[in-house]
Amino acid sequence: MSTLTDDQLTAIQNVVDRVANYQDGAPEGTVADELRKGLDEAGVTLDDAQVDRLAQAIDGADGDVSASDVLS
């Protein structure tokens, strides 16, 4: 994992929370696409593997997803 600042992790968590709240049951690929859009808006860059891990965590979660736990 690349080193992320606390501000970046906060921005990522905000994007993850937003996407997780409205993507329940979304078609495959939609969650990753929405994560990329949100991260771009937040000015944070993650590699494809990191975005995929976050998307899988959102798809598989019944509750909150911790971006820092997924990316660590």
Predicted model as a PDB file, atoms N, CA, C, CB and O in Angstrom, pLDDT in the B-factor column:
MODEL        1                                                                  
ATOM      1  N   MET A   1       0.844  -1.180   0.000  1.00 46.00           N  
ATOM      2  CA  MET A   1       0.000   0.000   0.000  1.00 46.00           C  
ATOM      3  C   MET A   1       0.875   1.223   0.000  1.00 46.00           C  
ATOM      4  CB  MET A   1      -0.952   0.009   1.203  1.00 46.00           C  
ATOM      5  O   MET A   1       1.880   1.278   0.707  1.00 46.00           O  
ATOM      6  N   SER A   2       0.496   2.209  -0.793  1.00 63.00           N  
ATOM      7  CA  SER A   2       1.197   3.465  -0.754  1.00 63.00           C  
ATOM      8  C   SER A   2       0.847   4.171   0.541  1.00 63.00           C  
ATOM      9  CB  SER A   2       0.853   4.333  -1.977  1.00 63.00           C  
ATOM     10  O   SER A   2      -0.183   3.895   1.157  1.00 63.00           O  
ATOM     11  N   THR A   3       1.697   5.067   0.939  1.00 86.00           N  
ATOM     12  CA  THR A   3       1.460   5.804   2.169  1.00 86.00           C  
ATOM     13  C   THR A   3       0.389   6.854   1.925  1.00 86.00           C  
ATOM     14  CB  THR A   3       2.762   6.457   2.686  1.00 86.00           C  
ATOM     15  O   THR A   3       0.521   7.702   1.042  1.00 86.00           O  
ATOM     16  N   LEU A   4      -0.655   6.786   2.705  1.00 91.00           N  
ATOM     17  CA  LEU A   4      -1.756   7.737   2.592  1.00 91.00           C  
ATOM     18  C   LEU A   4      -1.775   8.619   3.825  1.00 91.00           C  
ATOM     19  CB  LEU A   4      -3.111   7.008   2.417  1.00 91.00           C  
ATOM     20  O   LEU A   4      -1.565   8.144   4.941  1.00 91.00           O  
ATOM     21  N   THR A   5      -2.024   9.896   3.622  1.00 94.00           N  
ATOM     22  CA  THR A   5      -2.113  10.820   4.749  1.00 94.00           C  
ATOM     23  C   THR A   5      -3.449  10.647   5.450  1.00 94.00           C  
ATOM     24  CB  THR A   5      -1.933  12.280   4.281  1.00 94.00           C  
ATOM     25  O   THR A   5      -4.368  10.028   4.912  1.00 94.00           O  
ATOM     26  N   ASP A   6      -3.551  11.194   6.648  1.00 94.00           N  
ATOM     27  CA  ASP A   6      -4.822  11.145   7.369  1.00 94.00           C  
ATOM     28  C   ASP A   6      -5.918  11.850   6.578  1.00 94.00           C  
ATOM     29  CB  ASP A   6      -4.677  11.781   8.759  1.00 94.00           C  
ATOM     30  O   ASP A   6      -7.059  11.389   6.549  1.00 94.00           O  
ATOM     31  N   ASP A   7      -5.575  12.973   5.933  1.00 96.00           N  
ATOM     32  CA  ASP A   7      -6.557  13.695   5.125  1.00 96.00           C  
ATOM     33  C   ASP A   7      -7.032  12.854   3.948  1.00 96.00           C  
ATOM     34  CB  ASP A   7      -5.967  15.011   4.621  1.00 96.00           C  
ATOM     35  O   ASP A   7      -8.219  12.848   3.622  1.00 96.00           O  
ATOM     36  N   GLN A   8      -6.106  12.145   3.311  1.00 96.00           N  
ATOM     37  CA  GLN A   8      -6.479  11.287   2.191  1.00 96.00           C  
ATOM     38  C   GLN A   8      -7.368  10.146   2.665  1.00 96.00           C  
ATOM     39  CB  GLN A   8      -5.227  10.733   1.495  1.00 96.00           C  
ATOM     40  O   GLN A   8      -8.367   9.829   2.019  1.00 96.00           O  
ATOM     41  N   LEU A   9      -7.013   9.527   3.788  1.00 95.00           N  
ATOM     42  CA  LEU A   9      -7.840   8.439   4.326  1.00 95.00           C  
ATOM     43  C   LEU A   9      -9.234   8.936   4.692  1.00 95.00           C  
ATOM     44  CB  LEU A   9      -7.169   7.813   5.559  1.00 95.00           C  
ATOM     45  O   LEU A   9     -10.220   8.229   4.489  1.00 95.00           O  
ATOM     46  N   THR A  10      -9.317  10.137   5.224  1.00 97.00           N  
ATOM     47  CA  THR A  10     -10.625  10.716   5.546  1.00 97.00           C  
ATOM     48  C   THR A  10     -11.443  10.915   4.275  1.00 97.00           C  
ATOM     49  CB  THR A  10     -10.460  12.060   6.292  1.00 97.00           C  
ATOM     50  O   THR A  10     -12.631  10.594   4.238  1.00 97.00           O  
ATOM     51  N   ALA A  11     -10.804  11.443   3.238  1.00 97.00           N  
ATOM     52  CA  ALA A  11     -11.496  11.641   1.955  1.00 97.00           C  
ATOM     53  C   ALA A  11     -11.947  10.308   1.370  1.00 97.00           C  
ATOM     54  CB  ALA A  11     -10.580  12.372   0.953  1.00 97.00           C  
ATOM     55  O   ALA A  11     -13.069  10.192   0.878  1.00 97.00           O  
ATOM     56  N   ILE A  12     -11.078   9.305   1.422  1.00 96.00           N  
ATOM     57  CA  ILE A  12     -11.420   7.976   0.912  1.00 96.00           C  
ATOM     58  C   ILE A  12     -12.592   7.402   1.702  1.00 96.00           C  
ATOM     59  CB  ILE A  12     -10.198   7.026   0.987  1.00 96.00           C  
ATOM     60  O   ILE A  12     -13.526   6.853   1.118  1.00 96.00           O  
ATOM     61  N   GLN A  13     -12.545   7.526   3.021  1.00 97.00           N  
ATOM     62  CA  GLN A  13     -13.629   7.000   3.851  1.00 97.00           C  
ATOM     63  C   GLN A  13     -14.944   7.683   3.503  1.00 97.00           C  
ATOM     64  CB  GLN A  13     -13.310   7.189   5.346  1.00 97.00           C  
ATOM     65  O   GLN A  13     -15.982   7.023   3.439  1.00 97.00           O  
ATOM     66  N   ASN A  14     -14.917   8.987   3.277  1.00 96.00           N  
ATOM     67  CA  ASN A  14     -16.138   9.706   2.904  1.00 96.00           C  
ATOM     68  C   ASN A  14     -16.704   9.178   1.590  1.00 96.00           C  
ATOM     69  CB  ASN A  14     -15.860  11.211   2.789  1.00 96.00           C  
ATOM     70  O   ASN A  14     -17.917   9.017   1.458  1.00 96.00           O  
ATOM     71  N   VAL A  15     -15.835   8.908   0.622  1.00 96.00           N  
ATOM     72  CA  VAL A  15     -16.279   8.363  -0.664  1.00 96.00           C  
ATOM     73  C   VAL A  15     -16.847   6.959  -0.459  1.00 96.00           C  
ATOM     74  CB  VAL A  15     -15.108   8.333  -1.688  1.00 96.00           C  
ATOM     75  O   VAL A  15     -17.909   6.637  -0.992  1.00 96.00           O  
ATOM     76  N   VAL A  16     -16.152   6.130   0.304  1.00 95.00           N  
ATOM     77  CA  VAL A  16     -16.620   4.759   0.575  1.00 95.00           C  
ATOM     78  C   VAL A  16     -17.994   4.793   1.240  1.00 95.00           C  
ATOM     79  CB  VAL A  16     -15.606   3.997   1.477  1.00 95.00           C  
ATOM     80  O   VAL A  16     -18.890   4.040   0.860  1.00 95.00           O  
ATOM     81  N   ASP A  17     -18.159   5.664   2.229  1.00 94.00           N  
ATOM     82  CA  ASP A  17     -19.451   5.753   2.929  1.00 94.00           C  
ATOM     83  C   ASP A  17     -20.562   6.178   1.971  1.00 94.00           C  
ATOM     84  CB  ASP A  17     -19.363   6.748   4.106  1.00 94.00           C  
ATOM     85  O   ASP A  17     -21.658   5.618   1.992  1.00 94.00           O  
ATOM     86  N   ARG A  18     -20.271   7.169   1.134  1.00 92.00           N  
ATOM     87  CA  ARG A  18     -21.276   7.660   0.189  1.00 92.00           C  
ATOM     88  C   ARG A  18     -21.671   6.577  -0.805  1.00 92.00           C  
ATOM     89  CB  ARG A  18     -20.753   8.890  -0.559  1.00 92.00           C  
ATOM     90  O   ARG A  18     -22.856   6.360  -1.057  1.00 92.00           O  
ATOM     91  N   VAL A  19     -20.676   5.898  -1.368  1.00 92.00           N  
ATOM     92  CA  VAL A  19     -20.956   4.852  -2.352  1.00 92.00           C  
ATOM     93  C   VAL A  19     -21.684   3.686  -1.686  1.00 92.00           C  
ATOM     94  CB  VAL A  19     -19.646   4.361  -3.017  1.00 92.00           C  
ATOM     95  O   VAL A  19     -22.637   3.149  -2.251  1.00 92.00           O  
ATOM     96  N   ALA A  20     -21.249   3.297  -0.506  1.00 89.00           N  
ATOM     97  CA  ALA A  20     -21.875   2.170   0.194  1.00 89.00           C  
ATOM     98  C   ALA A  20     -23.338   2.454   0.513  1.00 89.00           C  
ATOM     99  CB  ALA A  20     -21.115   1.856   1.483  1.00 89.00           C  
ATOM    100  O   ALA A  20     -24.160   1.537   0.502  1.00 89.00           O  
ATOM    101  N   ASN A  21     -23.671   3.699   0.795  1.00 86.00           N  
ATOM    102  CA  ASN A  21     -25.039   4.048   1.164  1.00 86.00           C  
ATOM    103  C   ASN A  21     -26.019   3.913   0.014  1.00 86.00           C  
ATOM    104  CB  ASN A  21     -25.082   5.449   1.689  1.00 86.00           C  
ATOM    105  O   ASN A  21     -27.184   3.590   0.243  1.00 86.00           O  
ATOM    106  N   TYR A  22     -25.587   4.147  -1.205  1.00 79.00           N  
ATOM    107  CA  TYR A  22     -26.553   4.077  -2.298  1.00 79.00           C  
ATOM    108  C   TYR A  22     -26.267   3.011  -3.335  1.00 79.00           C  
ATOM    109  CB  TYR A  22     -26.619   5.379  -2.968  1.00 79.00           C  
ATOM    110  O   TYR A  22     -26.957   2.953  -4.353  1.00 79.00           O  
ATOM    111  N   GLN A  23     -25.276   2.166  -3.113  1.00 76.00           N  
ATOM    112  CA  GLN A  23     -24.938   1.159  -4.110  1.00 76.00           C  
ATOM    113  C   GLN A  23     -25.360  -0.250  -3.728  1.00 76.00           C  
ATOM    114  CB  GLN A  23     -23.475   1.179  -4.358  1.00 76.00           C  
ATOM    115  O   GLN A  23     -24.957  -1.208  -4.387  1.00 76.00           O  
ATOM    116  N   ASP A  24     -26.149  -0.396  -2.699  1.00 71.00           N  
ATOM    117  CA  ASP A  24     -26.593  -1.730  -2.294  1.00 71.00           C  
ATOM    118  C   ASP A  24     -27.335  -2.402  -3.444  1.00 71.00           C  
ATOM    119  CB  ASP A  24     -27.496  -1.652  -1.038  1.00 71.00           C  
ATOM    120  O   ASP A  24     -28.358  -1.901  -3.911  1.00 71.00           O  
ATOM    121  N   GLY A  25     -26.823  -3.517  -3.886  1.00 71.00           N  
ATOM    122  CA  GLY A  25     -27.452  -4.269  -4.963  1.00 71.00           C  
ATOM    123  C   GLY A  25     -27.153  -3.745  -6.358  1.00 71.00           C  
ATOM    124  O   GLY A  25     -27.802  -4.143  -7.325  1.00 71.00           O  
ATOM    125  N   ALA A  26     -26.181  -2.863  -6.467  1.00 77.00           N  
ATOM    126  CA  ALA A  26     -25.833  -2.304  -7.785  1.00 77.00           C  
ATOM    127  C   ALA A  26     -25.188  -3.375  -8.660  1.00 77.00           C  
ATOM    128  CB  ALA A  26     -24.877  -1.090  -7.632  1.00 77.00           C  
ATOM    129  O   ALA A  26     -24.571  -4.308  -8.147  1.00 77.00           O  
ATOM    130  N   PRO A  27     -25.329  -3.243  -9.982  1.00 77.00           N  
ATOM    131  CA  PRO A  27     -24.682  -4.196 -10.891  1.00 77.00           C  
ATOM    132  C   PRO A  27     -23.171  -4.196 -10.704  1.00 77.00           C  
ATOM    133  CB  PRO A  27     -25.028  -3.867 -12.348  1.00 77.00           C  
ATOM    134  O   PRO A  27     -22.583  -3.185 -10.320  1.00 77.00           O  
ATOM    135  N   GLU A  28     -22.554  -5.331 -10.976  1.00 73.00           N  
ATOM    136  CA  GLU A  28     -21.108  -5.453 -10.832  1.00 73.00           C  
ATOM    137  C   GLU A  28     -20.409  -4.390 -11.672  1.00 73.00           C  
ATOM    138  CB  GLU A  28     -20.635  -6.863 -11.241  1.00 73.00           C  
ATOM    139  O   GLU A  28     -20.791  -4.133 -12.814  1.00 73.00           O  
ATOM    140  N   GLY A  29     -19.408  -3.793 -11.107  1.00 86.00           N  
ATOM    141  CA  GLY A  29     -18.659  -2.752 -11.798  1.00 86.00           C  
ATOM    142  C   GLY A  29     -19.123  -1.355 -11.438  1.00 86.00           C  
ATOM    143  O   GLY A  29     -18.350  -0.400 -11.513  1.00 86.00           O  
ATOM    144  N   THR A  30     -20.386  -1.232 -11.046  1.00 91.00           N  
ATOM    145  CA  THR A  30     -20.913   0.087 -10.703  1.00 91.00           C  
ATOM    146  C   THR A  30     -20.241   0.647  -9.467  1.00 91.00           C  
ATOM    147  CB  THR A  30     -22.413   0.020 -10.488  1.00 91.00           C  
ATOM    148  O   THR A  30     -19.902   1.829  -9.430  1.00 91.00           O  
ATOM    149  N   VAL A  31     -20.042  -0.181  -8.454  1.00 92.00           N  
ATOM    150  CA  VAL A  31     -19.431   0.287  -7.214  1.00 92.00           C  
ATOM    151  C   VAL A  31     -18.019   0.800  -7.498  1.00 92.00           C  
ATOM    152  CB  VAL A  31     -19.398  -0.846  -6.155  1.00 92.00           C  
ATOM    153  O   VAL A  31     -17.657   1.885  -7.041  1.00 92.00           O  
ATOM    154  N   ALA A  32     -17.226   0.047  -8.236  1.00 94.00           N  
ATOM    155  CA  ALA A  32     -15.856   0.477  -8.555  1.00 94.00           C  
ATOM    156  C   ALA A  32     -15.875   1.765  -9.368  1.00 94.00           C  
ATOM    157  CB  ALA A  32     -15.103  -0.626  -9.330  1.00 94.00           C  
ATOM    158  O   ALA A  32     -15.062   2.659  -9.130  1.00 94.00           O  
ATOM    159  N   ASP A  33     -16.793   1.868 -10.323  1.00 95.00           N  
ATOM    160  CA  ASP A  33     -16.896   3.086 -11.130  1.00 95.00           C  
ATOM    161  C   ASP A  33     -17.241   4.287 -10.260  1.00 95.00           C  
ATOM    162  CB  ASP A  33     -17.950   2.914 -12.233  1.00 95.00           C  
ATOM    163  O   ASP A  33     -16.653   5.358 -10.410  1.00 95.00           O  
ATOM    164  N   GLU A  34     -18.185   4.111  -9.358  1.00 94.00           N  
ATOM    165  CA  GLU A  34     -18.587   5.208  -8.482  1.00 94.00           C  
ATOM    166  C   GLU A  34     -17.475   5.572  -7.501  1.00 94.00           C  
ATOM    167  CB  GLU A  34     -19.857   4.837  -7.719  1.00 94.00           C  
ATOM    168  O   GLU A  34     -17.298   6.744  -7.171  1.00 94.00           O  
ATOM    169  N   LEU A  35     -16.728   4.574  -7.037  1.00 96.00           N  
ATOM    170  CA  LEU A  35     -15.575   4.867  -6.186  1.00 96.00           C  
ATOM    171  C   LEU A  35     -14.564   5.717  -6.944  1.00 96.00           C  
ATOM    172  CB  LEU A  35     -14.916   3.564  -5.691  1.00 96.00           C  
ATOM    173  O   LEU A  35     -14.068   6.711  -6.415  1.00 96.00           O  
ATOM    174  N   ARG A  36     -14.260   5.334  -8.169  1.00 97.00           N  
ATOM    175  CA  ARG A  36     -13.291   6.090  -8.967  1.00 97.00           C  
ATOM    176  C   ARG A  36     -13.755   7.533  -9.182  1.00 97.00           C  
ATOM    177  CB  ARG A  36     -13.066   5.402 -10.322  1.00 97.00           C  
ATOM    178  O   ARG A  36     -12.959   8.467  -9.083  1.00 97.00           O  
ATOM    179  N   LYS A  37     -15.032   7.706  -9.475  1.00 97.00           N  
ATOM    180  CA  LYS A  37     -15.571   9.058  -9.663  1.00 97.00           C  
ATOM    181  C   LYS A  37     -15.434   9.875  -8.384  1.00 97.00           C  
ATOM    182  CB  LYS A  37     -17.047   8.998 -10.098  1.00 97.00           C  
ATOM    183  O   LYS A  37     -14.988  11.022  -8.416  1.00 97.00           O  
ATOM    184  N   GLY A  38     -15.815   9.287  -7.275  1.00 97.00           N  
ATOM    185  CA  GLY A  38     -15.728   9.994  -5.996  1.00 97.00           C  
ATOM    186  C   GLY A  38     -14.301  10.310  -5.600  1.00 97.00           C  
ATOM    187  O   GLY A  38     -14.012  11.402  -5.111  1.00 97.00           O  
ATOM    188  N   LEU A  39     -13.412   9.358  -5.810  1.00 97.00           N  
ATOM    189  CA  LEU A  39     -12.003   9.597  -5.493  1.00 97.00           C  
ATOM    190  C   LEU A  39     -11.431  10.703  -6.367  1.00 97.00           C  
ATOM    191  CB  LEU A  39     -11.186   8.312  -5.669  1.00 97.00           C  
ATOM    192  O   LEU A  39     -10.654  11.535  -5.896  1.00 97.00           O  
ATOM    193  N   ASP A  40     -11.815  10.713  -7.642  1.00 97.00           N  
ATOM    194  CA  ASP A  40     -11.365  11.760  -8.550  1.00 97.00           C  
ATOM    195  C   ASP A  40     -11.859  13.122  -8.068  1.00 97.00           C  
ATOM    196  CB  ASP A  40     -11.858  11.483  -9.986  1.00 97.00           C  
ATOM    197  O   ASP A  40     -11.102  14.093  -8.056  1.00 97.00           O  
ATOM    198  N   GLU A  41     -13.122  13.190  -7.672  1.00 97.00           N  
ATOM    199  CA  GLU A  41     -13.681  14.436  -7.145  1.00 97.00           C  
ATOM    200  C   GLU A  41     -12.954  14.883  -5.884  1.00 97.00           C  
ATOM    201  CB  GLU A  41     -15.169  14.268  -6.854  1.00 97.00           C  
ATOM    202  O   GLU A  41     -12.783  16.080  -5.651  1.00 97.00           O  
ATOM    203  N   ALA A  42     -12.525  13.915  -5.067  1.00 96.00           N  
ATOM    204  CA  ALA A  42     -11.821  14.227  -3.823  1.00 96.00           C  
ATOM    205  C   ALA A  42     -10.341  14.500  -4.052  1.00 96.00           C  
ATOM    206  CB  ALA A  42     -11.981  13.089  -2.837  1.00 96.00           C  
ATOM    207  O   ALA A  42      -9.635  14.924  -3.137  1.00 96.00           O  
ATOM    208  N   GLY A  43      -9.871  14.259  -5.273  1.00 96.00           N  
ATOM    209  CA  GLY A  43      -8.457  14.495  -5.579  1.00 96.00           C  
ATOM    210  C   GLY A  43      -7.524  13.453  -5.005  1.00 96.00           C  
ATOM    211  O   GLY A  43      -6.362  13.739  -4.717  1.00 96.00           O  
ATOM    212  N   VAL A  44      -8.043  12.224  -4.835  1.00 96.00           N  
ATOM    213  CA  VAL A  44      -7.239  11.134  -4.275  1.00 96.00           C  
ATOM    214  C   VAL A  44      -7.086  10.052  -5.339  1.00 96.00           C  
ATOM    215  CB  VAL A  44      -7.894  10.551  -2.970  1.00 96.00           C  
ATOM    216  O   VAL A  44      -8.056   9.667  -5.992  1.00 96.00           O  
ATOM    217  N   THR A  45      -5.869   9.571  -5.504  1.00 95.00           N  
ATOM    218  CA  THR A  45      -5.596   8.535  -6.487  1.00 95.00           C  
ATOM    219  C   THR A  45      -5.237   7.235  -5.786  1.00 95.00           C  
ATOM    220  CB  THR A  45      -4.467   8.968  -7.433  1.00 95.00           C  
ATOM    221  O   THR A  45      -4.348   7.194  -4.935  1.00 95.00           O  
ATOM    222  N   LEU A  46      -5.941   6.176  -6.158  1.00 97.00           N  
ATOM    223  CA  LEU A  46      -5.614   4.829  -5.701  1.00 97.00           C  
ATOM    224  C   LEU A  46      -5.379   3.974  -6.929  1.00 97.00           C  
ATOM    225  CB  LEU A  46      -6.746   4.228  -4.798  1.00 97.00           C  
ATOM    226  O   LEU A  46      -5.906   4.263  -8.003  1.00 97.00           O  
ATOM    227  N   ASP A  47      -4.581   2.910  -6.771  1.00 96.00           N  
ATOM    228  CA  ASP A  47      -4.379   2.025  -7.917  1.00 96.00           C  
ATOM    229  C   ASP A  47      -5.597   1.112  -8.074  1.00 96.00           C  
ATOM    230  CB  ASP A  47      -3.077   1.185  -7.747  1.00 96.00           C  
ATOM    231  O   ASP A  47      -6.449   1.031  -7.189  1.00 96.00           O  
ATOM    232  N   ASP A  48      -5.658   0.432  -9.212  1.00 96.00           N  
ATOM    233  CA  ASP A  48      -6.821  -0.406  -9.516  1.00 96.00           C  
ATOM    234  C   ASP A  48      -7.047  -1.481  -8.466  1.00 96.00           C  
ATOM    235  CB  ASP A  48      -6.655  -1.054 -10.875  1.00 96.00           C  
ATOM    236  O   ASP A  48      -8.194  -1.779  -8.130  1.00 96.00           O  
ATOM    237  N   ALA A  49      -5.990  -2.064  -7.945  1.00 96.00           N  
ATOM    238  CA  ALA A  49      -6.136  -3.118  -6.942  1.00 96.00           C  
ATOM    239  C   ALA A  49      -6.764  -2.568  -5.663  1.00 96.00           C  
ATOM    240  CB  ALA A  49      -4.773  -3.756  -6.631  1.00 96.00           C  
ATOM    241  O   ALA A  49      -7.578  -3.242  -5.031  1.00 96.00           O  
ATOM    242  N   GLN A  50      -6.392  -1.356  -5.281  1.00 96.00           N  
ATOM    243  CA  GLN A  50      -6.965  -0.755  -4.080  1.00 96.00           C  
ATOM    244  C   GLN A  50      -8.455  -0.453  -4.282  1.00 96.00           C  
ATOM    245  CB  GLN A  50      -6.203   0.534  -3.709  1.00 96.00           C  
ATOM    246  O   GLN A  50      -9.271  -0.702  -3.394  1.00 96.00           O  
ATOM    247  N   VAL A  51      -8.798   0.082  -5.448  1.00 96.00           N  
ATOM    248  CA  VAL A  51     -10.201   0.368  -5.746  1.00 96.00           C  
ATOM    249  C   VAL A  51     -10.998  -0.935  -5.762  1.00 96.00           C  
ATOM    250  CB  VAL A  51     -10.337   1.110  -7.104  1.00 96.00           C  
ATOM    251  O   VAL A  51     -12.110  -0.992  -5.238  1.00 96.00           O  
ATOM    252  N   ASP A  52     -10.433  -1.972  -6.359  1.00 95.00           N  
ATOM    253  CA  ASP A  52     -11.112  -3.267  -6.401  1.00 95.00           C  
ATOM    254  C   ASP A  52     -11.344  -3.829  -5.000  1.00 95.00           C  
ATOM    255  CB  ASP A  52     -10.302  -4.260  -7.230  1.00 95.00           C  
ATOM    256  O   ASP A  52     -12.413  -4.371  -4.720  1.00 95.00           O  
ATOM    257  N   ARG A  53     -10.349  -3.701  -4.119  1.00 96.00           N  
ATOM    258  CA  ARG A  53     -10.514  -4.181  -2.738  1.00 96.00           C  
ATOM    259  C   ARG A  53     -11.623  -3.419  -2.028  1.00 96.00           C  
ATOM    260  CB  ARG A  53      -9.196  -4.041  -1.953  1.00 96.00           C  
ATOM    261  O   ARG A  53     -12.433  -4.013  -1.316  1.00 96.00           O  
ATOM    262  N   LEU A  54     -11.662  -2.105  -2.220  1.00 95.00           N  
ATOM    263  CA  LEU A  54     -12.727  -1.316  -1.599  1.00 95.00           C  
ATOM    264  C   LEU A  54     -14.091  -1.704  -2.155  1.00 95.00           C  
ATOM    265  CB  LEU A  54     -12.480   0.180  -1.815  1.00 95.00           C  
ATOM    266  O   LEU A  54     -15.056  -1.838  -1.402  1.00 95.00           O  
ATOM    267  N   ALA A  55     -14.173  -1.886  -3.471  1.00 93.00           N  
ATOM    268  CA  ALA A  55     -15.442  -2.264  -4.098  1.00 93.00           C  
ATOM    269  C   ALA A  55     -15.916  -3.621  -3.587  1.00 93.00           C  
ATOM    270  CB  ALA A  55     -15.299  -2.296  -5.631  1.00 93.00           C  
ATOM    271  O   ALA A  55     -17.100  -3.796  -3.299  1.00 93.00           O  
ATOM    272  N   GLN A  56     -15.009  -4.573  -3.473  1.00 91.00           N  
ATOM    273  CA  GLN A  56     -15.375  -5.899  -2.965  1.00 91.00           C  
ATOM    274  C   GLN A  56     -15.842  -5.815  -1.523  1.00 91.00           C  
ATOM    275  CB  GLN A  56     -14.189  -6.867  -3.078  1.00 91.00           C  
ATOM    276  O   GLN A  56     -16.786  -6.501  -1.129  1.00 91.00           O  
ATOM    277  N   ALA A  57     -15.182  -4.973  -0.733  1.00 93.00           N  
ATOM    278  CA  ALA A  57     -15.580  -4.814   0.666  1.00 93.00           C  
ATOM    279  C   ALA A  57     -16.979  -4.221   0.759  1.00 93.00           C  
ATOM    280  CB  ALA A  57     -14.575  -3.925   1.418  1.00 93.00           C  
ATOM    281  O   ALA A  57     -17.787  -4.652   1.582  1.00 93.00           O  
ATOM    282  N   ILE A  58     -17.267  -3.232  -0.087  1.00 91.00           N  
ATOM    283  CA  ILE A  58     -18.599  -2.624  -0.100  1.00 91.00           C  
ATOM    284  C   ILE A  58     -19.631  -3.645  -0.547  1.00 91.00           C  
ATOM    285  CB  ILE A  58     -18.632  -1.388  -1.024  1.00 91.00           C  
ATOM    286  O   ILE A  58     -20.688  -3.767   0.071  1.00 91.00           O  
ATOM    287  N   ASP A  59     -19.337  -4.383  -1.617  1.00 86.00           N  
ATOM    288  CA  ASP A  59     -20.268  -5.390  -2.119  1.00 86.00           C  
ATOM    289  C   ASP A  59     -20.567  -6.466  -1.081  1.00 86.00           C  
ATOM    290  CB  ASP A  59     -19.709  -6.031  -3.374  1.00 86.00           C  
ATOM    291  O   ASP A  59     -21.691  -6.964  -1.007  1.00 86.00           O  
ATOM    292  N   GLY A  60     -19.569  -6.825  -0.281  1.00 85.00           N  
ATOM    293  CA  GLY A  60     -19.731  -7.915   0.663  1.00 85.00           C  
ATOM    294  C   GLY A  60     -20.129  -7.498   2.064  1.00 85.00           C  
ATOM    295  O   GLY A  60     -20.340  -8.350   2.928  1.00 85.00           O  
ATOM    296  N   ALA A  61     -20.234  -6.200   2.303  1.00 81.00           N  
ATOM    297  CA  ALA A  61     -20.483  -5.724   3.663  1.00 81.00           C  
ATOM    298  C   ALA A  61     -21.974  -5.584   3.953  1.00 81.00           C  
ATOM    299  CB  ALA A  61     -19.788  -4.391   3.885  1.00 81.00           C  
ATOM    300  O   ALA A  61     -22.764  -5.176   3.102  1.00 81.00           O  
ATOM    301  N   ASP A  62     -22.324  -5.935   5.180  1.00 68.00           N  
ATOM    302  CA  ASP A  62     -23.675  -5.679   5.657  1.00 68.00           C  
ATOM    303  C   ASP A  62     -23.708  -4.389   6.469  1.00 68.00           C  
ATOM    304  CB  ASP A  62     -24.186  -6.861   6.500  1.00 68.00           C  
ATOM    305  O   ASP A  62     -24.777  -3.844   6.743  1.00 68.00           O  
ATOM    306  N   GLY A  63     -22.540  -3.912   6.846  1.00 69.00           N  
ATOM    307  CA  GLY A  63     -22.440  -2.701   7.655  1.00 69.00           C  
ATOM    308  C   GLY A  63     -21.397  -1.766   7.102  1.00 69.00           C  
ATOM    309  O   GLY A  63     -21.182  -1.686   5.893  1.00 69.00           O  
ATOM    310  N   ASP A  64     -20.769  -1.075   7.986  1.00 88.00           N  
ATOM    311  CA  ASP A  64     -19.771  -0.090   7.593  1.00 88.00           C  
ATOM    312  C   ASP A  64     -18.507  -0.761   7.068  1.00 88.00           C  
ATOM    313  CB  ASP A  64     -19.432   0.816   8.770  1.00 88.00           C  
ATOM    314  O   ASP A  64     -18.133  -1.850   7.505  1.00 88.00           O  
ATOM    315  N   VAL A  65     -17.862  -0.090   6.126  1.00 93.00           N  
ATOM    316  CA  VAL A  65     -16.590  -0.536   5.580  1.00 93.00           C  
ATOM    317  C   VAL A  65     -15.534   0.470   6.032  1.00 93.00           C  
ATOM    318  CB  VAL A  65     -16.641  -0.664   4.006  1.00 93.00           C  
ATOM    319  O   VAL A  65     -15.684   1.675   5.828  1.00 93.00           O  
ATOM    320  N   SER A  66     -14.474  -0.034   6.644  1.00 95.00           N  
ATOM    321  CA  SER A  66     -13.365   0.819   7.057  1.00 95.00           C  
ATOM    322  C   SER A  66     -12.323   0.841   5.945  1.00 95.00           C  
ATOM    323  CB  SER A  66     -12.741   0.322   8.396  1.00 95.00           C  
ATOM    324  O   SER A  66     -11.653  -0.157   5.683  1.00 95.00           O  
ATOM    325  N   ALA A  67     -12.199   1.994   5.297  1.00 96.00           N  
ATOM    326  CA  ALA A  67     -11.235   2.129   4.206  1.00 96.00           C  
ATOM    327  C   ALA A  67      -9.825   1.848   4.694  1.00 96.00           C  
ATOM    328  CB  ALA A  67     -11.309   3.527   3.591  1.00 96.00           C  
ATOM    329  O   ALA A  67      -9.055   1.189   3.994  1.00 96.00           O  
ATOM    330  N   SER A  68      -9.469   2.328   5.871  1.00 95.00           N  
ATOM    331  CA  SER A  68      -8.104   2.104   6.357  1.00 95.00           C  
ATOM    332  C   SER A  68      -7.840   0.630   6.608  1.00 95.00           C  
ATOM    333  CB  SER A  68      -7.856   2.899   7.634  1.00 95.00           C  
ATOM    334  O   SER A  68      -6.726   0.161   6.378  1.00 95.00           O  
ATOM    335  N   ASP A  69      -8.837  -0.111   7.074  1.00 95.00           N  
ATOM    336  CA  ASP A  69      -8.649  -1.552   7.280  1.00 95.00           C  
ATOM    337  C   ASP A  69      -8.504  -2.275   5.938  1.00 95.00           C  
ATOM    338  CB  ASP A  69      -9.835  -2.145   8.081  1.00 95.00           C  
ATOM    339  O   ASP A  69      -7.650  -3.150   5.795  1.00 95.00           O  
ATOM    340  N   VAL A  70      -9.319  -1.919   4.975  1.00 95.00           N  
ATOM    341  CA  VAL A  70      -9.278  -2.575   3.657  1.00 95.00           C  
ATOM    342  C   VAL A  70      -7.965  -2.278   2.953  1.00 95.00           C  
ATOM    343  CB  VAL A  70     -10.462  -2.117   2.780  1.00 95.00           C  
ATOM    344  O   VAL A  70      -7.410  -3.149   2.283  1.00 95.00           O  
ATOM    345  N   LEU A  71      -7.468  -1.066   3.096  1.00 95.00           N  
ATOM    346  CA  LEU A  71      -6.263  -0.655   2.371  1.00 95.00           C  
ATOM    347  C   LEU A  71      -4.971  -0.971   3.121  1.00 95.00           C  
ATOM    348  CB  LEU A  71      -6.322   0.821   2.084  1.00 95.00           C  
ATOM    349  O   LEU A  71      -3.883  -0.748   2.591  1.00 95.00           O  
ATOM    350  N   SER A  72      -5.073  -1.479   4.325  1.00 91.00           N  
ATOM    351  CA  SER A  72      -3.841  -1.786   5.075  1.00 91.00           C  
ATOM    352  C   SER A  72      -3.315  -3.162   4.754  1.00 91.00           C  
ATOM    353  CB  SER A  72      -4.084  -1.676   6.569  1.00 91.00           C  
ATOM    354  O   SER A  72      -2.289  -3.573   5.298  1.00 91.00           O  
TER     355      SER A  72                                                      
ENDMDL                                                                          
END                                                                             
